Amino acid sequence: MKATVVNVMVMSKLSDEIGFADIQEHPFFQNVDRDMMEQKQVVPPFKPNISERFGLDNFDPEFSNEPVLLTPDDNDIVKELDGYEFASFEHINHLMMYEEEVV
């Protein structure tokens, strides 16, 4: 079974119908020791080999060779951005509020 089962779950239900328990109880995760995971004592089953600066070895070249779009690299353009597009954006990722808790 592949990790894409989570994607299938998300695609098969509306995202507001899927809770943490739905993912936690899925057979794909049945052997996960949650206590060990919480203590950051779980050895990952796969550790990617990163041999280049951006670590793109593990991504399909079909995607990693695509040109970068909508990313201004001209400093004059960046200076002119006023952030209007994000004026009403209020999302806060509470999981990343404290740097020491970020893995």
C-alpha atoms as one frame of an Amber mdcrd trajectory, in Angstrom:
protein
   0.000   0.000   0.000   1.374   3.413  -0.921   1.188   6.734   0.890  -1.138
   7.961  -1.804  -3.988   6.395   0.167  -4.259   9.683   2.037  -4.664  11.485
  -1.273  -7.336   9.016  -2.327  -9.164   9.590   0.957  -9.058  13.333   0.457
 -10.227  13.069  -3.129 -13.034  10.647  -2.280 -14.512  12.804   0.487 -15.004
  16.477   0.923 -12.037  17.819   2.839 -14.255  19.081   5.660 -15.552  15.530
   6.175 -12.089  14.062   6.762 -10.694  14.306  10.233  -7.450  13.323  11.861
  -9.082  10.165  13.207 -10.047   9.080   9.669  -6.428   9.215   8.590  -5.103
   7.788  11.856  -7.454   4.786  11.653  -6.693   3.973   8.019  -5.052   0.517
   7.565  -2.002   2.162   5.965  -1.132   3.658   9.365  -2.068   0.658  11.543
   1.554  -0.152  12.410   2.529   3.402  13.329   3.539   3.706  16.967   2.019
   7.091  17.708   3.751   7.447  21.082   7.141   6.877  19.464   6.181   9.229
  16.645   5.229  11.942  19.118   8.594  11.550  20.848  10.341  11.732  17.446
  11.813   8.264  17.985  10.478   6.662  14.794  13.033   5.758  12.143  11.639
   6.743   8.747  11.034   3.759   6.450  12.608   5.685   3.589  15.305   8.321
   3.698  15.799   9.925   0.298  19.278  10.163  -1.133  19.864  13.821  -1.892
  22.866  14.298  -4.141  22.195  17.701  -5.608  21.600  21.159  -4.219  17.812
  21.152  -4.548  17.279  17.429  -3.941  15.232  16.887  -7.067  16.508  13.330
  -7.602  13.347  11.931  -6.044  10.938  13.896  -8.217   9.844  12.962 -11.700
  11.747  15.133 -14.231   8.395  15.729 -15.925   7.686  18.116 -13.047  11.124
  19.285 -11.956  12.107  20.331 -15.497   9.059  22.561 -15.885   9.810  26.271
 -16.137   9.117  28.274 -13.010   6.080  30.453 -13.595   4.595  33.273 -11.548
   7.786  33.664  -9.557   9.280  37.080 -10.194  13.042  37.043 -10.007  13.528
  40.667 -10.962  14.219  42.754  -7.840  12.437  45.759  -9.380   9.266  43.688
  -9.768   9.525  42.340  -6.229   9.917  45.885  -4.838   6.689  46.925  -6.592
   4.575  44.153  -5.053   2.222  45.568  -2.452   0.657  42.358  -1.165  -2.850
  43.424  -2.192  -3.674  39.849  -3.204  -3.192  38.772   0.406  -5.004  41.674
   2.092  -7.761  39.474   3.549  -5.582  36.412   4.109  -5.780  35.468   7.795
  -4.585  31.862   7.970  -2.171  31.051  10.766  -0.493  27.659  10.892  -0.642
  26.986  14.617   1.668  24.004  14.184   4.480  26.318  13.174   3.981  29.133
  15.680   6.867  28.024  17.834  10.116  27.385  16.009  11.382  24.834  18.532
   8.377  22.591  17.811   8.981  22.506  14.060  10.575  19.283  12.848
